[in-house]
Amino acid sequence: MEPEDARELADVVLDRFAEVDEVDDSTLDAEVRSVFYTLEAKKMLSFRRVEYTREDGDKRRAFYWKLRPEAFHGEVTVPVQDMDADVYSSLPPTAWRHAG
């Protein structure tokens, strides 16, 4: 990921948490929710689920996202793919055999 893209992504996430400890999942658009799921898989966000019953008896679940502060202490190393590297040259010769 390019540094500019990473900064933009971080800004989107931090904007959602600007003045709150938790973000209601129902307020997120699909793109931001997708980012939150990715960050949850990387252990940078967590969520809690609340089950409740509406007045009409319908059972519902609400989800709330939370930053995991322990994930942000110290330096974070993110592997970066070298876009100039020839990925094909790194494949073994057997990868080029056609099984047919």
C-alpha positions as CSV (number, residue, x, y, z in Angstrom):
1,M,0.0,0.0,0.0
2,E,1.3,3.4,-0.9
3,P,2.0,5.7,2.1
4,E,-0.6,8.2,0.8
5,D,-3.3,5.5,0.7
6,A,-2.4,4.3,4.2
7,R,-2.7,7.9,5.5
8,E,-6.1,8.4,3.8
9,L,-7.3,5.1,5.2
10,A,-6.1,6.0,8.7
11,D,-7.8,9.3,8.5
12,V,-11.1,7.7,7.5
13,V,-10.9,5.3,10.5
14,L,-9.8,8.0,13.0
15,D,-12.6,10.3,11.8
16,R,-15.1,7.7,12.8
17,F,-13.6,7.5,16.3
18,A,-12.9,11.2,16.6
19,E,-15.1,11.8,19.7
20,V,-16.4,8.4,20.6
21,D,-14.9,5.2,22.1
22,E,-17.2,2.9,20.0
23,V,-18.7,3.2,16.5
24,D,-22.2,1.8,15.8
25,D,-21.9,-0.6,12.9
26,S,-25.2,0.5,11.5
27,T,-23.8,4.0,10.8
28,L,-21.1,2.7,8.5
29,D,-21.3,2.6,4.7
30,A,-20.2,-0.6,3.0
31,E,-16.7,0.5,2.1
32,V,-15.8,1.7,5.7
33,R,-17.4,-1.5,7.1
34,S,-15.1,-3.6,4.8
35,V,-12.1,-1.6,6.1
36,F,-13.2,-2.3,9.7
37,Y,-13.5,-6.0,9.1
38,T,-10.0,-6.0,7.6
39,L,-8.6,-4.1,10.6
40,E,-10.5,-6.5,13.0
41,A,-8.7,-9.4,11.3
42,K,-5.4,-7.6,11.9
43,K,-6.3,-7.3,15.6
44,M,-6.4,-3.5,15.3
45,L,-10.2,-3.2,16.0
46,S,-12.6,-5.3,18.0
47,F,-16.3,-5.4,18.3
48,R,-19.0,-6.2,20.7
49,R,-22.4,-7.5,20.0
50,V,-25.6,-6.5,21.9
51,E,-28.8,-8.5,21.6
52,Y,-32.1,-6.7,22.3
53,T,-35.8,-7.2,21.7
54,R,-37.8,-4.4,20.0
55,E,-41.2,-3.4,21.2
56,D,-42.8,-5.6,18.5
57,G,-41.0,-8.6,19.9
58,D,-38.5,-8.8,17.1
59,K,-35.0,-9.8,18.3
60,R,-32.1,-7.8,16.9
61,R,-28.4,-7.5,17.3
62,A,-26.3,-4.4,17.3
63,F,-22.6,-4.3,16.7
64,Y,-20.2,-1.7,18.0
65,W,-16.6,-1.3,16.9
66,K,-13.8,-0.3,19.2
67,L,-10.1,0.5,18.6
68,R,-7.6,-1.8,20.3
69,P,-5.1,0.7,21.7
70,E,-2.6,-2.1,22.4
71,A,-2.3,-2.6,18.7
72,F,-1.0,0.9,18.2
73,H,1.9,1.0,20.7
74,G,5.3,1.0,19.3
75,E,6.3,0.7,15.7
76,V,4.0,-1.2,13.3
77,T,5.8,-3.0,10.4
78,V,3.7,-3.6,7.3
79,P,5.2,-5.7,4.5
80,V,5.3,-3.9,1.2
81,Q,5.3,-5.7,-2.1
82,D,8.1,-4.5,-4.4
83,M,6.1,-3.5,-7.5
84,D,9.3,-3.6,-9.7
85,A,10.1,-7.2,-8.8
86,D,9.5,-9.9,-11.4
87,V,7.1,-12.2,-9.6
88,Y,7.2,-14.7,-12.5
89,S,10.9,-15.3,-12.1
90,S,10.4,-16.4,-8.5
91,L,8.1,-19.2,-9.6
92,P,9.6,-22.7,-9.8
93,P,9.9,-24.3,-13.2
94,T,7.1,-26.8,-12.3
95,A,4.6,-23.9,-12.2
96,W,4.9,-23.5,-15.9
97,R,3.9,-27.1,-16.7
98,H,0.4,-27.6,-18.1
99,A,-1.5,-30.5,-16.7
100,G,-4.0,-31.5,-19.3
